Amino acid sequence: MGSEQIGQGGLTSKANPGKATILALGKAFPHQLVMQEFLVDGYFKNTNCDDPELKKKLTRLCKTTTVKTRYVVMSDEILKKYPELAIEGFPTIKQRLDICNDAVTQMAIEASRACIKKWGRSVSDITHMVYVSSSEARLPGGDLYLAGGLGLSPETQRVMLYFSGCSGGVAGLRVAKDIAENNPGSRVLLATSETTIIGFKPPSVDRPYDLVGVALFGDGAGAMIIGTDPVPDTESPLFELHTAIQNFLPNTEKTIDGRLTEEGISFTLARELPQIIEDNIEGFCQKLIGVAGLTHKDYNKMFWAVHPGGPAILNRMEKRLDLLPDKLNASRRALMDYGNASSNTIVYVLEYMVEESRKMKAGDANCDWGLILAFGPGITFEGILARNLAI
């Protein structure tokens, strides 16, 4: 471990040499803001559906998700131009991809620009890019269009992660960490971008689970700059990324199931998903925190940056790990303000985490160690043991 400062509490906010750090965060959204209280009537109007039972079910789901606001690419203008998107059984994959490919690129460019501005260095200093999306499909991929839109050097080394779902943001961060630590002096741009248009469908009694997505998911983009050995007086590290791991649970590949069809992406989420995560979360976390000499007794001294897949997952985690109510505040705030925006959401959680950390008075924080977690198709667990340098 060299000179790394491993231990419980008492750590300085200085990054350890050679360890990857998050140097800046950025986000962007489409212009269409949806208030949850008006979603049901708008959705059923746009899809020309008048089924009272489905409407009642969606109304109930909209309350239980805890989401208050979301941003979406879908608009009246898009539905007017492509009315077939609201027609059951109509082949619309070409139309959807035309919309999605442009939308995710534009949002990724805006989020990256916001991130680079906060970082404070030139775009020409970016050496590598990791691009994450489950909302597009094309060749060349969105990474190339993002690089062109930002004016990155043609020598920028690019990696794409497609269709990683909700775990994609933390998966991308794991890859960016490895790149940064294995290429001294590099600066890695991680960009995520998602839109639900790829899976927008009218309500159907044959697909009741679609309504969960309607009530829960949102659109947007996120960005981070990752690098080692921050430049003094120029770069301000927010988190140090110490150890990253990924596990998948055998025989759970159907629990989160997505298929690209002529009608767009069709998702099914099994009811047992929150229970499966609850049953496996503690063992996964203990693999990570043991590196820092922490145990289950330290859970409430740590920070928790968890992808908010939904309130049931957060509630079950909180109960299983016996977390204090405020430990998942950043995750709950992100869910309330943006919905589950798939791979992007961890960026919004980390931004709220930084905001809350900077409000702390000196000595308030018990420990600057914590976990960055997400769960996606597989079922895949992504986790990073990190230090909060913003305290």
Salt bridges, closest charged atoms under 4 A:
GLU4 OE1 - HIS242 NE2 2.83
ASP41 OD1 - LYS55 NZ 3.25
GLU53 OE2 - LYS56 NZ 3.82
GLU88 OE2 - ARG207 NH1 2.67
ASP98 OD2 - LYS94 NZ 3.08
ASP125 OD2 - ARG121 NE 3.25
GLU136 OE1 - ARG138 NE 2.84
ASP143 OD2 - ARG158 NE 2.71
GLU181 OE2 - LYS177 NZ 2.78
ASP210 OD2 - ARG207 NE 2.47
GLU235 OE2 - ARG121 NH1 2.95
GLU235 OE2 - ARG187 NE 2.87
GLU240 OE1 - ARG387 NH1 3.22
ASP257 OD1 - ARG259 NE 3.28
GLU278 OE1 - ARG316 NH1 2.72
GLU278 OE2 - ARG320 NH2 3.35
ASP279 OD1 - ARG320 NH2 3.57
ASP298 OD1 - LYS301 NZ 3.70
GLU318 OE1 - ARG332 NH2 3.33
GLU351 OE1 - LYS27 NZ 2.59
GLU351 OE2 - LYS118 NZ 3.05
GLU355 OE2 - ARG333 NH2 2.99
GLU355 OE2 - LYS359 NZ 3.55
GLU356 OE2 - ARG333 NH1 3.47
ASP368 OD2 - ARG387 NE 3.89
GLU382 OE1 - ARG174 NE 2.85
